[in-house]
C-alpha cells in the first residue's frame, strides 16, 4: 500500500532503528529502496541480513571508528550533520584516494512558525543537536567545493525535523524543506539532485484505526515533484511501517485495588515494551479471558477503569492507565497491539534481570 501510493521520483528507505529484527528487514527488502542506519552496529547488522541493499548512513554523533567502518563497508549515501563530520569523513578517505561518497547535508531547516506545532517529537525547526545550523551551511558548501569535492560528492539536503505529522502537516513541512533547498542551491549556483524529507509519519496509539494517509501524502509529493522535476525525493519512515505489525502478549499475574483504584500486574512490563513509558501514552490492548483457575484461593479480578503495570520496582513501569475493561482477572492474557516499532529494541532489558520474552513470526 505504501509503495503503491508513492509516485515515481520518490525513494523509500526504511529507518532500521524503528525495528532492526532480521525477519522484519528481510520482509521489507523487496518493498523498500534501501535502509537508513545510524551506527556501526546497525550497519553491520543490516549488511549481514540484506547484504546487497543500498544503505544511507546517518546519526548526529558518528565516531571516527564508525566513519572508518562505513567507508570500509562501501556505504555510498551519507548524511553529514556538521562541518567537523565533513573533515572527519574526508580524513577517513585519505587512505582510499579512489573512493567517492555521495553526501547529503543534514540541516536544521527553518520552517514557518506553527509548522511543527503538533509534532510528538521535534528534531528541528528550533534549537536542536541534529543537523547543521543554517548559518554553517555556507562553510560546508565551501569545503565541498574545494579539494574535498574529489571524494565527497554533494547530492543535496537532508532534513528530518519531527515525528508525529499527519499527511497534510508532513506535506507542508516537506514543501518548505524543498523550497529552502532550491533557494540555497540557486544562491550558490548548485544543482541538487536529491532532497530527503525524512520520516516522522504519525502513528496514533490512542486510535489505531487512524492511519497515516499514504494516498494523500503520495499525491502531495507528486505535485511537489511536478514543480521540481529535477529532484529526487527520499523518505525514511520507520515506526509508520512496522508499528502495526507487532504484538506483545503476556499474562496477568495479579489484580488488586490501591486506595480504590484497580491495577492489573502483568508478567513483563516496560523492560519488554518501553514504548508507552517513552512516549507517555497508553498502549492499546485487549484482554483475552482464560477460564481455567486451578488455585484453591479466590481469583482476583476487577472491572471498570484499570491500569496495567509490569514487574519492575518503579512507578514508571506503566503500560496503560485507567482504561475501561469489562473484567480482568489474574490468569487472563493481555495482548498489546502496535508493538512493532521502538518496543523491544529500545527497552532496558536487564533491569531487574527478568527473563526475556519469546519471539514468534507469523
N, C-alpha and C positions, 0 to 999 in steps of 0.2 A: 504493500500500500504506500509506504513512504517513498520507495524508489520510483514507483509509477507516478507519484504526484510531482516529482521534481523535473523541471524542464532540462533540455539539452543545454549544456554550458554550466551546470551545477554539479560539483563533485560532492560525494557523500563519504566522509571519513567517520569511523566510529571512535569515540573517545574511550580508550581501553580502561581508563581509571574508573569508569562507572561500574564495570563488572568485567574483570580480566579472566574469568573462568575459561579454561581451554575449550570446553564444549560450546560456550557462547561465542567465542572468537571463531571457532570452526564453522558454526552455524551461519554466522554473518558473512563469511568470506565471499560468497557469491553475490551478496546483496550490497556490499559497500565497495568503494573505490580504494580504500586503504584504512589504516589505523593511525590514530594520534596517540603518541606515547610521551610520557613526561618524566621518565627516569631511565637510568641504565638497566634497572631491574625489569621495568615494563618492556623496554626494548628487547632484552634478551628473551623474555618470556614470549612475546608476540612473534619474534623471529623464529622461535622453536616451534610454535603452534602453526604459524602461517608463514613459512619461510620465504615465499615469493611475493608477499603482499607489500605494496608501497607503504612507507611509513613517513609520518611527519613528527619531528622531534621538538617538543616544546618544554615549558616549565620555567618558573621565574628564578630558580637557583641552581643552574647547571654547574656541577663541579668540573674541574679540569679532567678528572678521571672519566666522568660521564661523557664529556665532549670527545675525549680521545676514543672511547668505546664506540660512540655513534659514528665518528669519522671512519674508524676501522671497519664498522659494520656496513659502511656504504650507504648510510641514510642520506637521501638527496634533498629532502624538503625540511628546512629548519625554520623555526620561529624564534627569532632572537629578540631579547627583551631589554637590552641595554647596550650602551656603547662599549662597556667592558666585555660583554659577550662577543662582540664583533672582534675585538682584539684577541680574546681567548681562542675563538674558532680559527682565526687567521693564523695564530701561533701554532695551533694543533696541526694545521695543514702544511706547515713549513717543511715537515718531513715527508710530505706526499705532494710534491710540486705539480703532478699531473692531474690531481683530483680536483673536481669542481663541485660546489654545492649550490643549490637553489635556496635563496633566503627570502623569507617574509619578515619584515619588521613588525613586531607586535607593538602597537601604540595604544596608549590610553586616550583614544579619540574623544575630543569634546563633543557632546551632543546637547541638543536643546533642553532647557530646563523642563523637568517633568517626564522626559522620555524614559527614564529608568525608575520612575517613582514606584512602580508596582513590583519591582523585581524582588524575589525572595533572597537573592544573594548577589550583591553588587561587586563587580570586579573592575569597573572603570566608570568613566564619566564623572569621577570625583577623585580625591587623593587616594592612591592605591599602589601597592607594591608590584602590580602587574603591568608590564609593558613600559615602553619609553614614554616619558613626558613629551608632549608635542614640541616643547622648547628644545629638546635634544635631537629631534629628528633631522634637522639640517646638518648637524655634525655627523650623524650616522650616514647620511647620504653622501656627504663629502668623503668620508672614508671609503665607502663602497664605490665611489667614482675614481678612486686613486688606485694604488698598487693592489689593494685587496680585490679589485674587480677581476683580476686574472683567475681567482679561485672562488670568489663569492659573487654569485650572480643574483642581483636584486630582482625579484619577480613581482613584489607587491607588498600589500599591507595585511596584517592580521589584527583583528580587534574582537576579542570576546569580552563583552562589557558586563554581562549579568545573566542570571539564571531565573527562570520562572516567568518568562514572557509568553503571552499568547500570540497567535499568528499575526494579528493586526499590529500588536506592540512590537513584535520582532521585526516586522517589515519596516516600521517607522525607523527603528534603530539601524537596520541594515542599509536603508537608503541614505541615512546620514553618514554612515561609515564609507559607503561607496562614493558619495559626493565629496566628502572630505579627502579621500584618497585621490580622486580625479583632480581636485583642485591642487593638491600637493604635487602630483605629477606634472601638471601644467606649469606651476611656478618654477619647477626645476628642469623643465624640458625633458621629462622622462616619459616612458610609456610603460605603465604597469599592466602585466598580463593577468594578474590574479588578485582578488580581494577575498579574504577569509572572514566571514562574519560570525564565526564561532558556533556554539551550541546554545544551551540555555532554554530550550523549548519547554514550556510549562508542563508540569505533572501535578495534578490536583489530588492530593491524598485524601482530602475531605470529600471529594466527589469523583471516584474512579471512573465514572462514565463520561466525565467532561474531558475528552481527549483533545490534544493539540490538533488544530485543523490543518493537516498537511496539504489538503487540496487548496485552501485559501493561501497558504504560505507559498506553495509552488506557483500558483497563478501570479502572486505578487512578485516573486523572483523573476518570472518570465517577463513581466512588464518592465522590471528594472533592467534586465539584460537587453530588452528591445531598445532601451535608451543608451545602453553602453555595450554595444555588440562586440567591442574589442576585448571585453573582460571575460574571465572565467571566475565564477564564484565557487567558494567551498564552504560547506557547513560541517560541523563536528559535534553532532548530538551524541550523548551517552545515555543519560537517565531516560530520556524520552523513547529510546529504542528498546530498553531492556527492563525497565521498572515493572511493567505489567506481566512479565514472563516468569516471575519467581514468586514462590510462596514459602512461608515459614510455618510449619505445623508443629505443635507442641501440646503438652499435657497440662491440665490444671492440677496442681499439687494440693492446693488448699483454697478455701473460700472463707473469709472472715469479715466481721464488722469492726471498724475502728471509729469510735465516737459516732456511731450511727451510719458511717459510710462503708459500703461493701467493697472489698478488694478480692480479686482473684489472683493468686500467686501461681505463675506458670513455670514449668521446667525451662531453664534457659533464661533469656532476657536480652538486655542491650549488649551483652558481650557476644551475642549471636546476630542481633538485628539492631544496630545502633542508629538506624535512620531516624526514628521518631525523636530520640533524645537529641540528635544533632540538629534537626530542623525544627524542633518544637511543635510537632503535630501529633495527632492520634493516628496510629497505623490502622487502616481498615481491617476488620476481621470478621469471622463467622465462628459461632460456637457449634461444634459437632457433638451431639449427645452420644454418650456411651452409657448404656443402660446397666451394664454389669457393675455390681458393687459387692465385693466379696468380704469386706471387713465387718466385724460384729458391731462396731460403733456407728452412730448416726452419720449420715453423709452430709457434709457441709454444703450449703447452697445459698444462693442469693438471686434476686431479680431486681429490675429497675436499672438505675444508673450505676454501673460497676466500673472500677478502674482495674486495669490489668498490669501487674508488675512481675518482675523476674526474681531470680535467686540472689542477686547481688546486694551487698550491705551498703546501699546508698539509695536515698530517695529519688535519685535521678534515673534509677532503673525502672522507668515508666514507659510502657508501650502504648497505652491508651487510657484516657482519663474520663470518667463519668459518662460512659457510653451505655445507652439503654439496651438491655437484653431481656428476653422473656424469662430465662433462667440460666444459671451457670452453676455447675456442681463440680466438686472435686472428682477427678477421674474422667471428666469430659475432655475433649480435644478442642483446641483453638487453632484455626488456620488464618494466618495473617497474609493478606494479599499485598501486591505491589512491592515485593521484597527482592526484585531482580536487579536493583541498582543501588550502589552505595549502602550495602547492607552488611553481609558477612565481611567483605573486603575492607571495610573501614572500622570494624568493631574491635574492641580491646579484648582479644581472645583469651589472654592469660590472666585477667583479673579474677581472683579467687580460684583459678585453676580448675574450673568446672570442665566436664568433657565437651569436646567439640561436637557439633551436630553431624548427622549423616546427610549425604547429598545424593539426590536421585534425579535423573533426567528422563523426561517423557517425550 
